[in-house]
Amino acid sequence: MNKNELITAMAEASGLPKKDCEIALNAFTGVVENALKAENKVQLVGFGSFEVKARAARTGRNPRTKEPVEIAASKAPVFKAGKALKDAIQ
C-alpha cells in the first residue's frame, strides 16, 4: 500500500474527504518525524511505538574485495508493534 492508497482507505473508513485525510496523514508523519529528531519516543497504545535506536560503530567487510571497512555510528528509526496489532494480524 502506498501513500495514495492509504489516503483513499482512510477516506473510505472515516467518511472524510481525501484532502482532509491527506492533511491529517502529513501532520501525523511530520509530528512523528519531529519527535524522533528530538529523540523522543512516540507510543500509540495498542498499535505500537516509534523510537530512535543508536547503532555503534563497527568494522564491516566489502563483499567484493573482502577488505575491512569502518562503518560509522548512526541512529535509525525503529517501529515496534504493540500487542493488539500483533494479535490482529495473526
Secondary structure, 3 states (H helix, E strand, C coil): CCHHHHHHHHHHHHCCCHHHHHHHHHHHHHHHHHHHHCCCCEEECCCEEEEEEEECCEEEECCCCCCEEEECCEEEEEEEECHHHHHHCC
